Amino acid sequence: MFTTRPEILGTFGIVTSTHWLASAAGMAMLEKGGNAFDACVASAFVLQVVEPHLVGPSGEVPAVFYSAKTKKVEVLCGQGTAPAGATIGHYKSEGLKLIPGNGLLATVVPGAFDAWMLLLRDHGLLSLREVLEPAIYYAEHGHPLLPRVSDTIKGLKEFFEAEWPTTAAVFLPGGEVPKPRQLFRNPQLADTWKRIIREGEAKGSDREAQIEGARNAFYKGFVAEAVDAFVRRTEVMDQSGSRHRGVLTAHDMANWQASYDTPQTYEYHNFRVNKIRPWGQGPVFLQTLALLKGFDLATMGPTSGEFVHTVVEAMKIAFADREAYYGDPDFIDVPIQALLSDAYNDERRKLITDKASFDLRPGRIEGYEAQVERTLQALRDLSTTDKKVSGGEPTLQSMRSARRGDTVHIDVVDRFGNMIAAMPSGGWLQSSPVIPELGFMLNSRAQMFWLEENLPASLAPGKRPRTTLTPTLAEKDGEPYMVFGSPGGDQQEQWQMLLFLRHAHHGLNLQEAIDLPMSHTAHFPSSFYPREQKPGHLMAEETYGAAVLDDLRARGHEVEVAPAWTVGRLVAASRDKDGMLHGAATPRLMQAYAVGR
């Protein structure tokens, strides 16, 4: 099969990410004698510099990884929690029915930095200075600005100048939109990381002590102090059309730490798939597999109308259950074993017919009937309100047209047998104003919460938002085998599913599976403000061909045809039992690259 680029093969190491500079930085760590975890951390910090419209230092990250040392698959939870002052009552007193998609009220505790430090301390080999050096270099000396970053800044220029002047000072140097492919610098961010390193190294020569010093500098030291002062003194225009102060404090940051978690797993043929638990949408992937287990997908063409239809209808069912049941398991009881059980999915599978569904149909589990009805009522109430950005300020016109932030992804496998899939996100340049002393912005993940009581994803202090971030690690025949993922919010699971099924059932290599046409649905409520829903929707790349698109229309789908090479940002890596390593990255957007040897 023709592919846009070769599937990378090697035995030493593979790093694949959504930007070539991040992949190269990760590979440099392997060449220094580091392992997959060092490489992943270095890549992640470079992505904060080169894709600031998709990720920043104050964002969040879940990762799923296998350690050759511990012989275990684990989840790294770098999803920060809602601040102590983040109550439904407070947000409603601010005149809100939904949490805005940007601004300071949308901020939770920044989780990614501590997660990266935890991973580096416990599983890495290199020093903090070594893994941060590439990111510091690009922030200080410059990197070629992506056209999409320039476009994002251009769309928000007037808004930044009028409402977020600290952001304008960084991203509009000299008052001008920085040009694509020209060097762009953020020296204040470089200075922040240099100070963190200095404070870490002041703890002595011990590697772990230095990393602990860095964690303290961020969460209990100068970073937390700058965040606290900025949030307290700054009133910020956001997508609600009004100005609000945030509620995040230094106390919130000091009292939170990243952690390890057990993965949620599902056995599918000769695979065991590992995802994050239902504090994120990861189990949607698993429940979809449970539904698809009753179909002979291998007999369907990997780009056929029958295949696309079957997969998307199964995903509609699983996403409906996400709305009704998923939330932070530390706060609510999620009946995940029932949701993944054969008995439940044997019944749910009967909903999949040869016609597209237009209804949101969560299942009914005994004891949860009232919760499901509350969820459906909240969605009905939302559909009757004006979900558009309110307010008449002319500066908001450009804000409406700006792209929402997205996500990045990193996969690494190394010669030692380690592998990791990480999905960093948040802290976008368009999420909230730059904190001038630090050179970065806060995140907006709190928009995942609902301001209705007694829903699985209702806002509460100390609670994790139901994140869309969802990396994947698949074991094959009892061995850790494959890591993969894609940015894309609610589409992440959908694009990953196409990659996995085409690889597992049709024998396509990683690059072949990624290069085939992609599709997804927006049938269910979006996780992002203002939570739009498009019943029956199906977006499909035109490269499926007229016959397949007509087939999908005949099945009742509201088909939205996307231009070729515009849907999905998948990357993947795998390791065979004999030690052969594989890597692949999407050609879409001409940014992602796999490197290795």
N, C-alpha and C positions, 0 to 999 in steps of 0.2 A: 504493500500500500504506500502511495506517495505521502510523504510528510514534509512539513515546512523546514524542518531541521532534524538532525539525527537524534535518536535516543542516546544519551551519553552513557558510555560503559566504562568501567574501571574496577580497581580493587583497593585503591588507597582511600578514597573519600569522594563523596558527592555533596555539593551544596546547591540548592535550587531555591530561588526566591523571586519576588516580584520586581526586583531591580538588579541590573547586572553589577552595579557597584557593591551592593550588599552581598551578592553571591561571591564576588571576588574577595571581599573582605573576610567572609567566612572561610573560604578556601585557604587564605593566607594563614589563618589560625591553625588549620590542619597541617600546613607546611611547617609551622613553627614547632610542631610536636603536640599541639592541643588535640582535643577530641571533639565529637559532635556538639557537645554542650558549649564549649568555648566558641566554636564556630557560629552556633545559633545566636549566642549573646552578642558577638561582634556584628553579625549581620543585622540584628534587630536595632542596634544603636545607629548603624549607618542608615537604615530605613527611616529613622526619625529625622534625619537630616535631608535625605534626597527625596522623600515622599511626604513632606509636611502637611499636605492636604489629606493624607490618609492615616497618619499616625504621628504621635508626638511623645515626649518624655513623660507626660502625665497620664498617659492612656492606660490600657489594661491588656492582659494577655492570658489566655489559657493555652497550655501546651500538653500534649500527650507524648510520653517518651518511654523508651526501653533502655535500661542500663545493663550493659554486659557485666558489670560488677555485682549488682544486686540481683540480677536475673529476674527483674520485675518490670511490668508495665505500670506506670503511674501517671497521674495527672498533676500538673503544676497549676495551681489556682492563683492567678494574679488579677483577679477581678475584685476591685475595691468595693466597699459597701457604702450605703447611704449614710450621710453624716447624722450626728445625734439630733441636729435641728431640722432634719428633713422629715417632717410630719405632714400627713394629709391636711390637717387643720391649718398649718402654716401656709402651705401652698394655695389652698382655697382662699385663705384670707388675703392672698396676693391677687385674687380675682382670676385664678386659673382653673380650667377644667381638664387640661392636659399639661404635662410638663413640657416646656418648649424644647425644641431640638438643639438649641444653643444657648449661650449665656451662662451665668454663674449658678442659677438655680438647677441647671441640668447636670451639675458636677457631683460625682461621688469621689471617695478617696482614691487618689492615683495608685494603681496597683502594679503596673508593669515593672517599675524600677526595683521594687523589693523582690518581685518574682525572679527577675534576672539575677539579682544578687544571690538569692537563695539557691538557684540552679548552679550558678558559678561556684559558690562556696562548697556545695555538697557533691557536685558531679564533675566540675571542670578541673582543668590542670594548670591553666595559665593565670597570670596575675591580672588584677583589675586594670592596671595601666595598659597591659598588652591588649586586652580585648576592647578597650575604649579608644585606643590610639587611632584606628581608621576613622571613626566617627568624628573625633576631635579634629583630625586633619581636614576633613571635608567641610566641617562647620567653620573652621578658622581660615582655610586657604581657598575654599570655594569648590563647588561641584557644578556640572552642567545642568542647568535648570530644565526640568521636564516641561514640554509644551503644555501639558494638562495643569501643572502647577501655575504657570504663567496665566493660563486662561481662567483658573479659579480666582487668582488675585485680581485679574482684570474685571471679572464680574462683580467683585466686591469693593472695588477701589473707592467709590463714592461713600459707601457705607463705612468702610474703615476710616476714611478721613473725617467723616462727620461724627461717628459714634465710638469707634475703637481706635483712638489715636496711637496707643502703644503698639498695636498691630501694624498700623501704617508706618510707624518708625522703623520696623524691622523688614516688612515685606513690600514696602514701597520706597526703596532707597532713592534719595533725592527727589521724592514725590512722584516717581515714575514707576509704572509696571515693569518689573524685570523681564528682559527678553528671553524667549526660549533658547535653550542650548548655550547660553552665556553663563559665566561663572557667577554663582550666587553664594553669599556668605552669611553666617549668623555668628559673629564673634562672641556675643554675649552668652550664647548657648555653649560654645567651646569653653569660655571662662568658667561657667557653672560646672561643667564636668571636670575641668582641671582642678577646681577648688575641692570638689568631692574626692578626687584622687589624693590631693594633698592631705586632706583631713583623714582619709583612710590610712595613708602611709605614715601619718604621724603616730599611729597606734603601734608602730614597730615593723619589724621585717617579716613577721608571720603573715602568710597569705590570708588565712581565715580572719585574723584580727583586722587586717586592712579592709576586707570586704564588710565586716561588721561595722567598722568605722564609717564606711561609705553609706551603709544603711542608716546609721544614726544621723549622718549629715543631711540626708534627704528627709527623713521622717521625724527627727527630733531636733534638727539643727537649723542651719541657715535657710534651707529650701522651705521647710515647713513654716518658718517665721515669715518669709517673704510671701508665701501663699496666704497665710492667715491675714497679714496686713493688707494685702491687695483685695481680698474678698470682703474684708470689713469696711474698707474705705471707698470701694468702687461700686457704683450703680450702673448696670449694664443693660443696654437695649438688646432685646432678644426677639425671637420669632413670634412671641405673643403680641408684639407691637407696643410693649411697655418696657420701662426700665425696672430692673430688680437687682437687689443685692443677693449674694449667695449665702449659704449657711455652713460651708465647710470651714473647719477650724484646725489650728495646729494640734489641738487635743485629739481630734478625730484621726489625724495622721499618725500621731504618736501611739495611739491605741489599736492600730491595725497592723497585721503582718500577713504576707503571702504564706501559702500553705501547700501541702501535698494532699491529694485526694485519690480515692480509688476510682478507676474508670468504670463507666457503664458499658457492659459488653453484650454482644449477641452472637450466637453461633449461626453462621450462614454457609451451608454446604461445607467446604473444607476450610473456611475462614472463620476467625473470631475477630470481630470488629470492636475496637475500643474507642469510646467517645467520652466527653465530659457528662456528668450527671445532669438532671433536669434543672439546675440553676442556669443552664444554657439550653439551646435548642438541639444539642447533640443527639438525644434519644429519638428525635424525629427520623434521623437516618436509620436507626436501628428498627424502629417500628415500621418504616417503609420496607425494609428488608423482610420483616415478619409477614407483611402483606404480600410482597412479591414472591415469597417462597412458594406460593401456590400457583405460580405461572411458569410455563416453560419458556423462559426468556431466551434461551440459547437458540430456539427455532425462529425467533423474530430477528429480522435484520437490525443491526445496531443503529441505523438511522431511519428505520421504517416508521410509518404512521402508527402501526400497531404497538411497537415498542415505546415510542414517545407517549402515546395515549395511556398505555398501561402504567408507565412509571409516574406520569403526572397525576393520574387519578388516585394512585396509592399515596402520593405525597400530599394531596389535598386532604385526605383522611387523617394522615398523621399530623399535619399542621393544625387541623381543627382540634385535635386532642392537645396539642401544645397550648392553644389558647385556653382550654378549659382546665388543664391540670398542672402545667409546669410552673415552677417557682422555686425559690431557694429552699432546699430540703431542711435547712436549719430552722426554718420558720413555719413551713407547712408540710403536711403529709402528702407526698406525691405517690399515687398507686402505680409505681413504675413497673413492678413485676406483673401486675394485671395488664397494663398497657402493652407489654411485650410478650404476653402469654399466647400460646397457640390457640387456646379456646376463644380468647377475645378477638384475635385477628382472623380466625376462621369465619367468625360472624361478620366482622367489619369488611372482609374481602368481598362479601356478597353485594356490597354497595357498588363495586366496580363493574360497570356494564360496558357496552360498546358505544355509549353516548357520554359526552362530557357532562359533569355535574356543575350546577350553578349555586348550590346551597353549601353553607358551612355546617358540617355534620359531626360534631363531637360525639363520641360514644358515651353510653351511660354505664357507669360502674356503681354498684350498690354502695350506698353511704355517701355518695358524692353528687347526688341528683340536684340538691339545692345549689351547690357550687357551680355546676354546669349552667343552671338556669340563670344565676346571677351574672355569669360571664356573657351569656347570650343577650341578656337584658342590657348590660353595659355597652355591648356592641350595637344593639338597636338604638340606644340613646345617642351614641356617638354618630350614627348615620343620619340622625335628624338634626344635628347641629351644624353650624357653619364651621368647617374645619380649615378654612383658608386663613392665612396670616392676617390678623386684624391690624388696625391702626392706619392712620393716614399720612405718616411722615414720608416725605419723598425719598428719604434715604433708604427706606425699606424696599423701594422698587428694585434696586439692584440685589438686595438680599433675597428676594423671592426667586430670582432667576439663577442664583448661584447653586453649584452642585453641592449636594450633601456629601459630607465626608464618607469615606469607606474604610478600607482595611488593607493590610498587607499579609503576606504569608511566607514562611521559611520551612524548608525540609532539609534535614541533614542526615546522612548515614556515613559511618566511618569504618576504618579497617578493623577496629576493635570489636565491632558488632553493635555499637550504640546507634540509636536512631531517635529522632525527635521531629514532631510536627508542631509548629507554633503559629498562632494567629494573633499577632499584635494589632491593636487598633486604638482609636480615641486620641484626644488631645490634638485634634486637627487645627490647622490655622484658622478655619472658619467656625470652630466650636465656641471659643470665647477669646477675650482679648489677651494679648501677650502680657505676661508679668515682666515688667522691664528689667528688674534685677536678675531675672533668670533666663530670659530669652525664649521662653516657651509658654504654651497655653494650657489651660485646664481642659478636662474631658467633658463629654456631654452624655454619658451612658445612663444617667438617671431618667432620660426620656423613655426608657423601656418600662418604667413603672406606670401603674394606673393610679389615678387619684380617686378611685372608688374603693370603698371598704370591702373587706372579705373576699377579694379576688386572689387567685394564686400569685399574681404579680403586683399586688397592691404595695404602694410605698410604705416603708417602715424604717426607722433608724436601725442601722446595723445590718440591714438586709442587702443581699446581692441582687442587682437587677438581672432579669432573665436575658442574658446576653445572646446575641446571634452568633458570636464567635465560636467556631466549631472545627478544630483540627481533628484529623483522623489517623489512627494507627491500626493496620490490619495484620493479624497473624495468619499464617498459612501453614496447614499441616503441623500445627503446634509450635511453629517458630516465628519470631518477629520478622515481618516481611516487608511492609510497605507503609510509608507515611505520605500524606497528601492533604491538599486543601486549596481553597480559593477565597479571596475576598468576595464581597457581594451581599452582605446583610442577610436578608431572608432567602436569597438565592444560593448561599453558600452550600447548603445541603443538596440542593437540586443539581448544581453543576458537578459536585463531587460524586453524586450518585451515578450520573451518566459515565463519568470516568471509571468508577469502580465496576459497574456492571459490564461495560464494554471490555474491560480488561479481564474480569472474572469469567464471563460467559462466552465471549467471542474471541478470546485469545489475542486481542490487540496489545501491542506493547504500549508503554506509557505515553510516548509521543503520539502514536497513532490514535489512541483513545482521546487525547486532549485536542488533537487537530480536527477531529470530526465535528460536524455542526452541533451547536449547543442550543438549549431551550430551557425555559422555566415558566412558572406561573406566578401571578400576583393575585390569585383567587382569594386568599385569606387576608386578614388584616395585617398591614405592615407593622413591624416592631418599632418603627420610627415615626416621630411627629410628622404630619398630623394623622397617621395611621390609616391611610387610604386602603381601600379594598376594591378589587376588580373581579367580580364573580365571572367564572368561565374563561378568564383571560389565559392566553398562552402566547408567550413570545418565542419565536423561532427564527434562527438565522436563515437568510434566503438560500444558503447553500444546501439546505435540505432538499431543495428542488421543488418545482411546481407540483409534481404529482403527490409528494408527501404532504405539502402544505394544503392541497385540495382535499386530501384524505382526512386531515385533521379538521378542516372546516366541515366536512361531511359528517364527522363524528360530533359536531356541535360546538367545537372550541371557538372562542373569539380570538382568532389568530392575529397577532401583531407581528409583522415581518420585520426583522432586524437586518441591517446591512451585514454583509459577510464580514467575519472576523471582528465582531464587536461584542460578543456575549461570553462572559466568563474570563477568569484570570487564573486558571488552574496551574499548579506546579505539583510535582510528585517525585519520589525517590523510593527505591526498593533494594533489598539485599537477598540474593539467592543463597541456598544452603551451602553452595561451594565457594561463597565469598564474592561472587560477581555482583557489582553494584550498578544500578540503573538510575538515570535521572532524566527528567523532562520538564519543559516549561512552555507555557502558551506563547504563540507568536502574537496574540491579540494585544494591542496597544504598543507593541514593539519595545517592551521594557524587561519582561521576565527572562531570566536565563538560568540554565543549569550548567554548572561547571564541575569538573572532576577529572580524576585520572586513576 
